[in-house]
């Protein structure tokens, strides 16, 4: 397999195409386990619903964006939200070039939860 290296990708109209700089799909319950990933070396389980994503290759700066989604076990009735970089209990969690931290909150119970599926993509 060959490696293609370019400085920028553009479509036929000359508009730059942006690709994910990292992504991960992991199990957030029990022993945290990565199912599949790109440019993610590991996940740190900091406690219930509290994780750090560690990059294999550092970002050029901490000005990236994170898209996140999660789901619970089939039949679970909670609704949740992923809170990136900040939350009321922990205060501001500053992202770095090598990692970022986030929590998953059960909005109905105002408690942290360990979701079955955590899906993250990072763009820069």
DSSP file (Angstrom, degrees, kcal/mol; ACC not computed):
  #  RESIDUE AA STRUCTURE BP1 BP2  ACC     N-H-->O    O-->H-N    N-H-->O    O-->H-N    TCO  KAPPA ALPHA  PHI   PSI    X-CA   Y-CA   Z-CA
    1    1 A X              0   0    0      0, 0.0     2,-0.2     0, 0.0     0, 0.0   0.000 360.0 360.0 360.0 138.8    0.0    0.0    0.0
    2    2 A X        -     0   0    0      2,-0.0     2,-0.5     0, 0.0     0, 0.0  -0.646 360.0-130.6 -97.4 156.1    1.3    3.5   -0.9
    3    3 A X        -     0   0    0     -2,-0.2     2,-0.6     2,-0.0     0, 0.0  -0.929  13.8-150.9-107.5 128.3    1.0    6.6    1.2
    4    4 A X        -     0   0    0     -2,-0.5     2,-0.5     2,-0.0    -2,-0.0  -0.878  13.6-169.1 -98.8 123.6   -0.4    9.8   -0.4
    5    5 A X        +     0   0    0     -2,-0.6     2,-0.3     2,-0.0    -2,-0.0  -0.962  15.6 156.2-119.0 125.5    1.0   13.0    1.1
    6    6 A X        -     0   0    0     -2,-0.5     3,-0.1     1,-0.1    -2,-0.0  -0.942  43.1-136.2-140.2 160.9   -0.5   16.4    0.3
    7    7 A X  S    S+     0   0    0      1,-0.3     2,-0.3    -2,-0.3    -1,-0.1   0.793  90.2   0.6 -86.2 -32.0   -0.7   19.8    1.9
    8    8 A X        -     0   0    0      2,-0.0     2,-0.4    10,-0.0    -1,-0.3  -0.989  61.2-141.0-155.2 148.5   -4.4   20.3    1.0
    9    9 A X        -     0   0    0      8,-0.5     8,-3.3    -2,-0.3     2,-0.3  -0.949  23.7-176.2-111.7 133.2   -7.2   18.5   -0.7
   10   10 A X  B     -A   16   0A   0     -2,-0.4     6,-0.2     6,-0.3     2,-0.1  -0.939  21.9-126.1-126.9 150.9   -9.6   20.4   -2.9
   11   11 A X    >   -     0   0    0      4,-2.5     3,-2.1    -2,-0.3     6,-0.0  -0.247  48.4 -85.1 -80.7-178.3  -12.7   19.4   -4.9
   12   12 A X  T 3  S+     0   0    0      1,-0.3    -1,-0.1     2,-0.1    -2,-0.0   0.667 130.1  57.6 -66.5 -15.1  -13.0   20.1   -8.6
   13   13 A X  T 3  S-     0   0    0      2,-0.1    -1,-0.3     3,-0.0     3,-0.1   0.413 120.1-107.6 -91.7   1.0  -14.3   23.7   -7.8
   14   14 A X  S <  S+     0   0    0     -3,-2.1     2,-0.4     1,-0.3    -2,-0.1   0.577  72.9 141.2  85.6  10.0  -11.1   24.5   -5.8
   15   15 A X        -     0   0    0      1,-0.1    -4,-2.5     0, 0.0    -1,-0.3  -0.740  56.7-113.0 -88.7 130.6  -12.8   24.3   -2.4
   16   16 A X  B     -A   10   0A   0     -2,-0.4     2,-0.5    -6,-0.2    -6,-0.3  -0.344  23.3-142.6 -65.2 140.1  -10.7   22.7    0.3
   17   17 A X        -     0   0    0     -8,-3.3    -8,-0.5    -2,-0.0     2,-0.4  -0.909  13.6-150.6-104.0 126.0  -12.0   19.4    1.7
   18   18 A X        -     0   0    0     -2,-0.5     2,-0.3   -10,-0.1   -10,-0.0  -0.798  11.2-165.8-101.2 139.0  -11.5   18.9    5.4
   19   19 A X        -     0   0    0     -2,-0.4   105,-0.5     1,-0.0     2,-0.1  -0.829  33.0 -87.7-120.0 159.3  -10.9   15.5    6.9
   20   20 A X  E     -B  123   0B   0     -2,-0.3   103,-0.2     1,-0.1     3,-0.1  -0.426  26.0-157.7 -64.5 137.1  -11.1   14.2   10.5
   21   21 A X  E    S-     0   0B   0    101,-2.9     2,-0.3     1,-0.3   102,-0.2   0.644  77.5  -2.6 -88.6 -18.5   -7.7   14.6   12.3
   22   22 A X  E     +B  122   0B   0    100,-1.3   100,-2.9    33,-0.1    -1,-0.3  -0.965  64.1 177.9-163.6 157.2   -8.7   11.9   14.8
   23   23 A X  E     -BC 121  38B   0     15,-2.2    15,-2.6    -2,-0.3     2,-0.3  -0.976   3.0-174.0-159.8 156.0  -11.7    9.6   15.6
   24   24 A X  E     -BC 120  37B   0     96,-2.3    96,-2.8    -2,-0.3     2,-0.5  -0.983  15.5-163.2-155.9 144.7  -12.6    6.9   18.1
   25   25 A X  E     +BC 119  36B   0     11,-2.5    10,-3.0    -2,-0.3    11,-1.5  -0.990  33.4 164.4-123.5 116.2  -15.4    4.5   18.8
   26   26 A X  E     -BC 118  34B   0     92,-2.5    92,-2.3    -2,-0.5     2,-0.6  -0.952  42.8-114.7-139.7 158.7  -15.2    3.0   22.3
   27   27 A X  E     - C   0  33B   0      6,-2.9     6,-1.3    -2,-0.3    90,-0.2  -0.791  24.1-169.5 -86.4 120.5  -17.0    1.1   25.0
   28   28 A X        +     0   0    0     87,-1.1    21,-0.3    -2,-0.6     2,-0.3   0.398  57.3  87.5 -94.6   3.2  -17.5    3.4   28.0
   29   29 A X  S    S-     0   0    0     87,-0.3     4,-0.1     2,-0.2    -2,-0.1  -0.722  95.7 -18.9-103.9 153.8  -18.7    0.8   30.5
   30   30 A X  S    S+     0   0    0     -2,-0.3     2,-0.7     2,-0.1     0, 0.0  -0.314 133.8   9.8  58.5-130.4  -16.7   -1.5   32.7
   31   31 A X  S    S-     0   0    0      1,-0.0    -2,-0.2    -2,-0.0    -4,-0.1  -0.745  93.8-121.3 -80.3 114.5  -13.2   -1.7   31.4
   32   32 A X        -     0   0    0     -2,-0.7     2,-0.4    -4,-0.2    -4,-0.2  -0.331  37.9-176.9 -60.6 132.0  -13.0    1.0   28.7
   33   33 A X  E     -C   27   0B   0     -6,-1.3    -6,-2.9    -4,-0.1     2,-0.4  -0.993  25.6-131.4-139.7 130.5  -12.1   -0.5   25.4
   34   34 A X  E     -C   26   0B   0     -2,-0.4    -8,-0.3    -8,-0.2     3,-0.1  -0.655  16.6-173.6 -77.1 128.1  -11.4    1.1   22.0
   35   35 A X  E    S-     0   0B   0    -10,-3.0     2,-0.3    -2,-0.4    -9,-0.2   0.865  71.4 -18.1 -86.1 -43.4  -13.3   -0.7   19.2
   36   36 A X  E    S+C   25   0B   0    -11,-1.5   -11,-2.5     2,-0.0    -1,-0.4  -0.971  71.7 165.0-160.2 152.2  -11.8    1.2   16.4
   37   37 A X  E     -C   24   0B   0     -2,-0.3     2,-0.3   -13,-0.2   -13,-0.2  -0.991  27.1-143.3-163.9 166.3   -9.9    4.5   16.0
   38   38 A X  E    S-C   23   0B   0    -15,-2.6   -15,-2.2    -2,-0.3     3,-0.1  -0.966  89.1  -7.6-139.6 125.0   -7.7    6.8   14.0
   39   39 A X  S    S+     0   0    0     -2,-0.3    17,-1.2   -17,-0.2     2,-0.5   0.747 101.1 118.4  59.3  27.6   -4.9    8.9   15.6
   40   40 A X  E     -E   55   0C   0     15,-0.3    15,-0.3   -17,-0.2    -1,-0.2  -0.984  40.4-176.6-121.6 119.2   -6.2    8.0   19.1
   41   41 A X  E     -     0   0C   0     13,-2.0     2,-0.3    -2,-0.5    14,-0.2   0.831  63.2 -23.9 -84.1 -33.8   -3.6    6.1   21.2
   42   42 A X  E     -E   54   0C   0     12,-1.2    12,-2.6    -9,-0.0     2,-0.4  -0.988  50.1-122.1-168.3 166.5   -5.7    5.5   24.2
   43   43 A X  E     -E   53   0C   0     -2,-0.3     2,-0.5    10,-0.2    10,-0.2  -0.983  22.7-148.1-118.5 132.0   -8.7    6.4   26.4
   44   44 A X  E     -E   52   0C   0      8,-3.0     8,-2.0    -2,-0.4     2,-0.9  -0.903   6.8-146.6-101.5 126.2   -8.2    7.3   30.0
   45   45 A X  E     +E   51   0C   0     -2,-0.5     6,-0.2     6,-0.2     3,-0.1  -0.823  20.1 176.9 -92.0 105.8  -11.2    6.4   32.3
   46   46 A X  E     -     0   0C   0      4,-2.6     2,-0.3    -2,-0.9     5,-0.2   0.420  60.0 -62.7 -89.7   0.2  -11.1    9.2   35.0
   47   47 A X  E >  S-E   50   0C   0      3,-0.6     3,-2.1     0, 0.0    -1,-0.3  -0.839  93.4 -12.9 140.0-178.6  -14.2    7.9   36.8
   48   48 A X  T 3  S-     0   0    0      1,-0.3    66,-0.1    -2,-0.3    64,-0.1  -0.306 133.3 -12.9 -56.5 119.7  -17.9    7.4   36.0
   49   49 A X  T 3  S+     0   0    0    -21,-0.3    55,-2.3    63,-0.2     2,-0.5   0.671 110.2 114.5  65.9  19.6  -18.7    9.2   32.7
   50   50 A X  E <   +EF  47 103C   0     -3,-2.1    -4,-2.6    53,-0.2    -3,-0.6  -0.955  39.8 163.7-131.2 110.5  -15.4   11.1   32.8
   51   51 A X  E     -EF  45 102C   0     51,-2.5    51,-2.5    -2,-0.5     2,-0.4  -0.852  29.3-149.6-131.1 157.7  -12.9   10.4   30.0
   52   52 A X  E     -EF  44 101C   0     -8,-2.0    -8,-3.0    -2,-0.3     2,-0.5  -1.000  13.4-150.1-125.5 131.0   -9.7   11.6   28.3
   53   53 A X  E     -EF  43 100C   0     47,-2.7    47,-1.7    -2,-0.4     2,-0.5  -0.895  14.5-156.4 -98.5 124.0   -9.0   11.0   24.7
   54   54 A X  E     -EF  42  99C   0    -12,-2.6   -13,-2.0    -2,-0.5   -12,-1.2  -0.881   9.5-135.7-106.0 129.3   -5.2   10.8   24.0
   55   55 A X  E     -E   40   0C   0     43,-2.8   -15,-0.3    -2,-0.5     3,-0.2  -0.562   5.9-148.7 -84.9 144.9   -3.9   11.5   20.5
   56   56 A X  S    S+     0   0    0    -17,-1.2     2,-0.5     1,-0.3    -1,-0.1   0.934  96.1  28.1 -70.4 -50.3   -1.2    9.4   18.8
   57   57 A X  S    S-     0   0    0    -18,-0.3    -1,-0.3    40,-0.0   -16,-0.0  -0.967  98.8-115.9-114.1 127.1    0.1   12.4   16.9
   58   58 A X        -     0   0    0     -2,-0.5    40,-0.2    -3,-0.2     2,-0.1  -0.173  25.6-112.8 -62.2 150.9   -0.4   15.8   18.5
   59   59 A X        -     0   0    0     38,-2.7    -1,-0.1     1,-0.1     3,-0.1  -0.441  27.5-114.4 -73.9 157.5   -2.6   18.5   17.0
   60   60 A X  S    S-     0   0    0     -2,-0.1     2,-0.3     1,-0.1    -1,-0.1   0.793  93.5 -16.8 -67.0 -25.5   -0.8   21.6   15.8
   61   61 A X  S    S-     0   0    0     35,-0.1    -1,-0.1    36,-0.1     3,-0.1  -0.914  75.6 -94.9-160.6-177.8   -2.6   23.6   18.5
   62   62 A X  S    S+     0   0    0     -2,-0.3     2,-0.5     1,-0.2    33,-0.1   0.187  90.0 104.2 -95.4  17.4   -5.7   23.2   20.8
   63   63 A X        +     0   0    0     61,-0.1     2,-0.2     2,-0.0    -1,-0.2  -0.225  52.2 123.1 -93.3  44.6   -8.1   25.0   18.4
   64   64 A X        -     0   0    0     -2,-0.5     2,-0.4    -3,-0.1    60,-0.2  -0.533  56.9-126.0 -98.0 168.3   -9.8   21.9   17.2
   65   65 A X  E     -D  123   0B   0     58,-2.7    58,-2.3    -2,-0.2     2,-0.5  -0.918  16.0-151.1-116.2 145.5  -13.5   21.0   17.3
   66   66 A X  E     -D  122   0B   0     -2,-0.4     2,-0.5    56,-0.2    56,-0.2  -0.958   5.1-165.2-119.7 128.9  -14.9   17.8   18.8
   67   67 A X  E     +D  121   0B   0     54,-3.1    54,-2.4    -2,-0.5     2,-0.4  -0.952  20.3 177.9-109.3 130.5  -18.1   16.1   17.7
   68   68 A X  E     +D  120   0B   0     -2,-0.5     2,-0.3    52,-0.2    52,-0.2  -0.973  15.4 170.6-139.1 148.6  -19.4   13.5   20.1
   69   69 A X  E     -D  119   0B   0     50,-2.0    50,-3.0    -2,-0.4     2,-0.3  -0.969   8.0-177.0-147.3 158.5  -22.3   11.2   20.5
   70   70 A X  E     -D  118   0B   0     -2,-0.3     2,-0.3    48,-0.2    48,-0.2  -0.982   7.1-163.6-153.3 161.9  -23.1    8.3   22.9
   71   71 A X  E     -D  117   0B   0     46,-1.9    46,-2.1    -2,-0.3    45,-1.1  -0.987  11.9-138.4-147.3 155.4  -25.7    5.7   23.6
   72   72 A X        -     0   0    0     -2,-0.3     3,-0.1    43,-0.2    43,-0.1  -0.291  46.3 -59.3-100.5-171.8  -26.7    3.5   26.4
   73   73 A X  S >  S-     0   0    0      1,-0.1     3,-2.3    -2,-0.1    -1,-0.2  -0.306  70.0 -83.2 -66.6 153.5  -27.8   -0.1   26.6
   74   74 A X  T 3  S+     0   0    0      1,-0.3    -1,-0.1    -3,-0.1     3,-0.1  -0.361 119.2  23.8 -58.0 132.2  -30.9   -1.2   24.7
   75   75 A X  T 3  S+     0   0    0      1,-0.3    -1,-0.3    -3,-0.1     2,-0.1   0.327  86.9 136.7  92.0  -7.8  -33.9   -0.4   26.8
   76   76 A X    <   -     0   0    0     -3,-2.3    -1,-0.3     1,-0.1    -4,-0.1  -0.467  41.7-157.1 -72.7 148.2  -32.2    2.3   28.8
   77   77 A X        +     0   0    0     -2,-0.1     2,-0.2    -3,-0.1    -1,-0.1   0.250  50.7 112.1-112.8  12.6  -34.4    5.4   29.3
   78   78 A X        -     0   0    0     29,-0.0     2,-0.4    30,-0.0    -6,-0.2  -0.550  53.2-146.6 -86.7 152.3  -31.9    8.1   30.0
   79   79 A X        -     0   0    0     -2,-0.2    28,-1.9    -8,-0.1    29,-0.7  -0.939  25.0-168.4-110.4 141.7  -31.1   11.0   27.8
   80   80 A X  E     -G  106   0C   0     -2,-0.4     2,-0.4    26,-0.2    26,-0.2  -0.840  17.5-156.1-132.4 164.2  -27.5   12.2   27.9
   81   81 A X  E     -G  105   0C   0     24,-2.0    24,-2.9    -2,-0.3     2,-0.6  -0.999  17.5-135.0-139.1 138.2  -25.2   15.0   26.8
   82   82 A X  E     -G  104   0C   0     -2,-0.4     2,-0.7    22,-0.2    22,-0.2  -0.840  20.0-157.4 -91.2 125.3  -21.5   15.0   26.2
   83   83 A X  E     -G  103   0C   0     20,-2.8    20,-1.9    -2,-0.6     2,-0.4  -0.913   8.5-154.1-108.3 114.7  -20.0   18.1   27.8
   84   84 A X  E     -G  102   0C   0     -2,-0.7     2,-0.8    18,-0.2    18,-0.2  -0.718  64.4 -16.7 -92.5 135.4  -16.7   19.0   26.2
   85   85 A X  S    S+     0   0    0     16,-1.6     8,-5.0    -2,-0.4     2,-0.3   0.120 124.0  44.7  70.0 -21.4  -14.0   20.9   28.0
   86   86 A X  E     +I   92   0D   0     -2,-0.8     2,-0.3     6,-0.3     6,-0.2  -0.999  49.1 159.0-152.7 151.0  -16.1   22.2   30.8
   87   87 A X  E  >  -I   91   0D   0      4,-0.9     4,-1.9    -2,-0.3    -2,-0.0  -0.955  47.7-104.8-163.0 165.9  -18.8   21.3   33.3
   88   88 A X  T  4 S+     0   0    0     -2,-0.3     4,-0.1     1,-0.2    -1,-0.1   0.849 114.2  46.3 -68.4 -35.5  -20.1   22.6   36.6
   89   89 A X  T  4 S+     0   0    0      1,-0.2    -1,-0.2     2,-0.1    -3,-0.0   0.861 124.0  30.3 -76.4 -35.2  -18.5   20.1   38.9
   90   90 A X  T  4 S-     0   0    0      1,-0.2    -2,-0.2     3,-0.0    -1,-0.2   0.595  96.1-144.0-101.1 -13.1  -15.0   20.1   37.4
   91   91 A X  E  <  -I   87   0D   0     -4,-1.9    -4,-0.9     2,-0.1     2,-0.3  -0.362  58.2  -9.6  75.6-164.8  -14.8   23.6   36.1
   92   92 A X  E     -I   86   0D   0     -6,-0.2     2,-0.6    -4,-0.1    -6,-0.3  -0.490  58.0-163.0 -72.2 130.5  -12.9   24.4   32.9
   93   93 A X        -     0   0    0     -8,-5.0     2,-0.3    -2,-0.3     8,-0.2  -0.937  17.8-143.8-112.6 105.1  -11.0   21.5   31.4
   94   94 A X        -     0   0    0     -2,-0.6     2,-0.1     6,-0.1    -9,-0.1  -0.529  11.2-130.0 -76.2 126.5   -8.5   23.0   29.0
   95   95 A X        -     0   0    0     -2,-0.3     2,-0.2   -33,-0.1     5,-0.2  -0.396  24.8-160.0 -69.0 153.1   -7.9   21.0   25.8
   96   96 A X        -     0   0    0      3,-2.7     3,-0.1   -35,-0.1   -35,-0.1  -0.719  33.6-103.0-123.4 176.7   -4.2   20.4   24.9
   97   97 A X  S    S+     0   0    0     -2,-0.2   -38,-2.7     1,-0.2   -36,-0.1   0.722 121.4  42.1 -72.4 -20.0   -2.5   19.4   21.7
   98   98 A X  S    S-     0   0    0      1,-0.2   -43,-2.8   -40,-0.2     2,-0.3   0.584 124.8  -4.8-103.8 -12.0   -2.1   15.8   23.0
   99   99 A X  E     -F   54   0C   0    -45,-0.2    -3,-2.7    -3,-0.1     2,-0.3  -0.990  49.4-148.7-169.1 163.2   -5.5   15.2   24.6
  100  100 A X  E     -F   53   0C   0    -47,-1.7   -47,-2.7    -2,-0.3     2,-0.3  -0.986  15.0-143.1-142.5 153.9   -8.9   16.4   25.6
  101  101 A X  E     +F   52   0C   0     -2,-0.3   -16,-1.6   -49,-0.2     2,-0.3  -0.871  22.4 166.2-117.7 146.9  -11.2   15.6   28.5
  102  102 A X  E     -FG  51  84C   0    -51,-2.5   -51,-2.5    -2,-0.3     2,-0.3  -0.968  21.4-139.5-151.9 165.8  -15.0   15.3   28.6
  103  103 A X  E     -FG  50  83C   0    -20,-1.9   -20,-2.8    -2,-0.3     2,-0.5  -0.913  10.6-139.1-126.4 157.2  -17.9   14.0   30.6
  104  104 A X  E     - G   0  82C   0    -55,-2.3     9,-2.0    -2,-0.3     2,-0.4  -0.983  25.2-163.9-116.2 122.4  -21.2   12.3   29.8
  105  105 A X  E     -HG 112  81C   0    -24,-2.9   -24,-2.0    -2,-0.5     2,-0.9  -0.901  22.4-135.5-114.9 131.5  -24.1   13.6   31.8
  106  106 A X  E  >> -HG 111  80C   0      5,-3.6     4,-1.7    -2,-0.4     5,-1.1  -0.768  21.6-159.4 -78.1 108.9  -27.5   12.0   32.3
  107  107 A X  T  45S+     0   0    0    -28,-1.9    -1,-0.2    -2,-0.9   -27,-0.1   0.832  85.2  52.6 -64.6 -33.1  -29.6   15.1   31.8
  108  108 A X  T  45S+     0   0    0    -29,-0.7    -1,-0.2     1,-0.2   -28,-0.1   0.890 122.4  27.4 -70.8 -38.7  -32.6   13.7   33.6
  109  109 A X  T  45S-     0   0    0      2,-0.2    -2,-0.2    -3,-0.1    -1,-0.2   0.473  97.5-130.2-101.9  -3.8  -30.8   12.7   36.8
  110  110 A X  T  <5 +     0   0    0     -4,-1.7     2,-0.3     1,-0.2    -3,-0.2   0.912  68.1 121.9  51.7  46.7  -28.0   15.3   36.6
  111  111 A X  E   < -H  106   0C   0     -5,-1.1    -5,-3.6   -62,-0.0    -1,-0.2  -0.967  69.0-104.1-135.7 151.1  -25.4   12.5   37.2
  112  112 A X  E     -H  105   0C   0     -2,-0.3     2,-0.3    -7,-0.2    -7,-0.2  -0.472  40.9-168.1 -71.8 146.7  -22.4   11.2   35.2
  113  113 A X        -     0   0    0     -9,-2.0     2,-0.8   -64,-0.2    -9,-0.2  -0.958  25.7-127.5-136.7 154.0  -23.0    8.0   33.3
  114  114 A X        -     0   0    0     -2,-0.3     2,-0.1   -66,-0.1   -85,-0.1  -0.892  33.7-151.4 -98.6 104.7  -20.9    5.4   31.5
  115  115 A X        -     0   0    0     -2,-0.8   -87,-1.1     1,-0.1   -43,-0.2  -0.408  16.9-130.5 -77.4 154.9  -22.4    4.9   28.0
  116  116 A X  S    S+     0   0    0    -45,-1.1     2,-0.4     1,-0.2   -87,-0.3   0.892  95.7  31.0 -66.7 -41.2  -22.2    1.7   26.1
  117  117 A X  E     - D   0  71B   0    -46,-2.1   -46,-1.9   -90,-0.2     2,-0.4  -0.980  62.9-176.5-125.6 128.7  -21.1    3.5   23.0
  118  118 A X  E     -BD  26  70B   0    -92,-2.3   -92,-2.5    -2,-0.4     2,-0.5  -0.995   8.0-171.5-123.6 125.7  -19.0    6.7   22.7
  119  119 A X  E     +BD  25  69B   0    -50,-3.0   -50,-2.0    -2,-0.4     2,-0.4  -0.971   8.7 175.7-124.0 118.8  -18.4    8.0   19.2
  120  120 A X  E     -BD  24  68B   0    -96,-2.8   -96,-2.3    -2,-0.5     2,-0.3  -0.958  11.8-179.5-128.8 138.4  -15.9   10.9   18.8
  121  121 A X  E     -BD  23  67B   0    -54,-2.4   -54,-3.1    -2,-0.4     2,-0.4  -0.997  11.6-157.4-134.5 143.1  -14.5   12.8   15.7
  122  122 A X  E     -BD  22  66B   0   -100,-2.9  -101,-2.9    -2,-0.3  -100,-1.3  -0.966   6.8-170.4-123.6 130.6  -12.0   15.7   15.8
  123  123 A X  E      BD  20  65B   0    -58,-2.3   -58,-2.7    -2,-0.4  -103,-0.1  -0.941 360.0 360.0-120.4 142.7  -11.5   18.2   13.1
  124  124 A X              0   0    0   -105,-0.5    -1,-0.1    -2,-0.4  -104,-0.1   0.235 360.0 360.0-148.3 360.0   -8.8   20.9   12.8
